[in-house]
Structures are given as structure tokens and as C-alpha cells.
Amino acid sequence: IAVIISILVMMIFAKAVSDFVNNHPTIQILALSFLILIGVMLIVEALHYHVPKGYIYFSVFFSLAIEMLNMRYRKKNV
């Protein structure tokens, strides 16, 4: 039942998320870079190297925070 609920939630919010990403191209690039980061981490873990997850989480949240500040700055100056 949890899978069904999560699919419904994704279907409800898909349009809003899609519009937001299409209106902010820097978010689109950021999302693609996150996918590349996750892919590289999967490859590194498959090679039996350990990289602490905290490094990945920090880099993701830091880049998101900087982008949100940039979006706020651009909105204020337009």
C-alpha cells in the first residue's frame, strides 16, 4: 500500500516539479550533476572503495543551499 500511495503522490506533484525545473535551468543542471554524482558513487562502491556518505550529503545540501541563495538574489535584483 505504501508503494501505491507514493505513486499517487508522485503523480500529483509531477507537474509542479516539472514546471519548476523548466523555469529554472540552473536547477536542471544541478539535478543532472546529482545524478552523475550518484552514478560515480555507485561505481566507486562497486570497486569496493568506501566513501563516507556524509561527504555526498554535504556536497548535495551545500550546492542546493548556494543555488537557493542565488535564486533569491536573482529574484530580488530583477
Buried (B, 14 or more C-beta within 10 A) or exposed (E): EEEEEEEEEEEEEEEEEEEEBEEBEEBEEBEEEBEEBEEEBEEEEEEEEEEEEEEBEEEBEEBEEEBEEEEEEEEEEE
